[in-house]
Amino acid sequence: MGRDVIVACDFASAAEVYAFLDRFQEERPFVKIGMELYYAEGPQIVRELKKRGHKIFLDLKLHDIPNTVKKSMAVLSRLDVDICNLHAAGTVNMMKAALEGLTRPDGTRPLLIAVTQLTSTDQESLEEDLMIHAPMAEVVMHYAENAKKAGLDGVVCSPLEAGVVHDRCGKDFLTVTPGVRFADGEVGDQKRVMTPKQAREIGSDYIVVGRPITAAPDPVEAYRRCVREFCD
Ligand code: C5P
């Protein structure tokens, strides 16, 4: 899979997702399904969107003992998603087990990427709550390298980190980056943002874009603008 725009379908129900995606007549965007929608609608939402021809990033961020993650990944693999993810904090062994679970009998599998540290975790909570006494940037890179060591395909990271991740983990190690905004758009609650064009220049492989597309007056045009800036 090459560079692509993934639309974060952060809606609370299947009806809202279908109403949104029905606007797209010519394109079948790559979509991200998160916990809220998946827990509300179950695996059927994945099956339906696959049937409609969308590629799917199922963003469930698994984190449990290796055996449980392995078995759960096997279930997600049968759903035929294209990308799924987990928390690198679950350890290298958990990530290896996840890969095993994800791999189908014929050797194929969805891409598997890791969340390093959530962007909602700051240096203070890293130290106070998690008792991790290293600078955030080092922790993020260490977790990315753990993901690489476990055999994963890449990480979710800020577009600002994508260049360093490629330097340390190789150019084929995927960087999937949220926090993308148009130069003339609203930033909202995202703190460290980049435009699709800047994300491309720094080497993001996939950008995850939610509200700049879903809340745009013309979502199809906003999606096309993202694709023009990021992919063309
Ligand atoms: O609407 P917006 O473009 O901010 O949506 C970004 C998407 O990426 C949301 O689904 C959000 O949960 C997700 N995300 C993020 N920052 C991270 C990880 C995931 O914004 N560090």
Residues whose N, C-alpha, C, O or C-beta is under 5 A from the ligand:
A	BS01	C5P	A8 D10 T119 P178 G179 V180 V208 V209 G210 R211 P212
